[in-house]
Amino acid sequence: MKKFLSLALALCLAVSMAACGGSASSSAATSDTASAAVSGSAASAGAIKIGVSGPLTGSAAQYGEGVANGVQLAVEEINAMGGIQFEYRAEDDVADPESAVNAYNTLMDWGMQLFAGTVTSDACIAAAELANEDNVFMMTPSATAVEAIAYPNAFRMCFSDPNQGAASAQYIGDHQLATKVAVIYDSSSTYSSGIYENFAAAAADNGFEIVAAEAFTSDSNQDFSVQLQAAQSAGAELVFLPIYYSEASLILSQANTMGYAPQFFGCDGLDGILNAENFDTSLAEGVLLLTPYVPGVDEVTTEFTEKYTEKFGIAPNQFAANAYDVVYAMKAACEAAGVTADMSASDICDAILGVIGDVEISGVTGASISWDAESGEPNKEPRAVVIRDGAYTAPNDAADAQEAPAEDASSVAAESVSEAA
């Protein structure tokens, strides 16, 4: 399936480049927007270079900053251990495909040997084409689109769109959160529309009806009164938001203004809403979301949260947690494959692909994380998070819809991914 998608994406890119007049002018036009960068010093001359691409500025900056910080923390810890050493560099792609291409090329000029990117789906799809051509091993922390890891060299730490959509539907059904559900999604976003499509397909099997499915686009993402009115008029008891935190904060604010108070439920894109600019966080009280990272659920996540907060002055989001685990996964893969810093990126990729199916780590986003060598998908369990008193916590009472066994949701999500492939 990955080979088929590889060919399809290559053809699509060729058509797109022809329509835009070639890639050189596009990259030049976006050079200013992808200029922000974060660099870390190597612990020694023999360090393997990890490149990161994500939105360090713009409306999705919390995602990119979290990833860059997570990579930094992991690199510093690993370098302090001795043994394998890493150096990292993060480039700003503003969550934009053209800028992501520019950022990738900058990282390759720097000497990137491993690619921990990109952060958002559309940007990752664009950069993944180049990483495949260069045979660079890549593992995205958070790009959820199926197409983002279509190539044999591409893997991810996060859950895919089919996984998130199916798991969300099952969680709602298992906990009988609602029988009438509305969805507000971004039809211009691969991430949002992909989750919605799989969520909708799983609705009937999980005992609820989608009574309103209201779309918006990146050009109409400020006023949600029409979508909220449709949900309210249809009697929706729960509104599913497979969208990013910036739009979600506006939806919650506008719903409050109109006196509409359903249960709001989202996926990993909602992570960051508590730090959204000019947002009254009390309006997020009781919001549920599925995410691979729940702070404080065990000793490992507690320690990570404390170290991250002390270093960066802010609590980590799931993007930071996924990125942290990506670096440790790369460490384990490099050690298993016998990778050294003097190897080319292509040779490193070939070596890792020979062992990745046997790599397993214990991380902050899963006690046991491994990868399917063919699909590039991770094997780990989704977790539910509820916002209480301005913080993300694990659901623990009836009002929060007591948490069902994560294995069940993970199993159904995995089946959905298999069927989609």
Secondary structure by P-SEA (a helix, b strand, c coil): caaaaaaaaaaaaaaaaaaacccaaaaaaaccccccbbbbbbcccbbbbbbbbccccccaaaaaaaaaaaaaaaaaaaaaaccbbbbbbbbbccccaaaaaaaaaaaaaaccccccccccaaaaaaaaaaaaaabbbbbbccccccccccccccccccccaaaaaaaaaaaaaaaccccbbbbbbccccaaaaaaaaaaaaacccccccccbbbbbcccccccaaaaaaaaaaacccbbbbcccaaaaaaaaaaaaaacccccccccccccccccccccccccccbbbbbccccccccaaaaaaaaaaaaaccccccaaaaaaaaaaaaaaaaaaaacccccccaaaaaaaaaacccccccccccccbbbbcccccccbbbbbbbbbccccccccccccccccccaaaaaaaaaaaaaaac
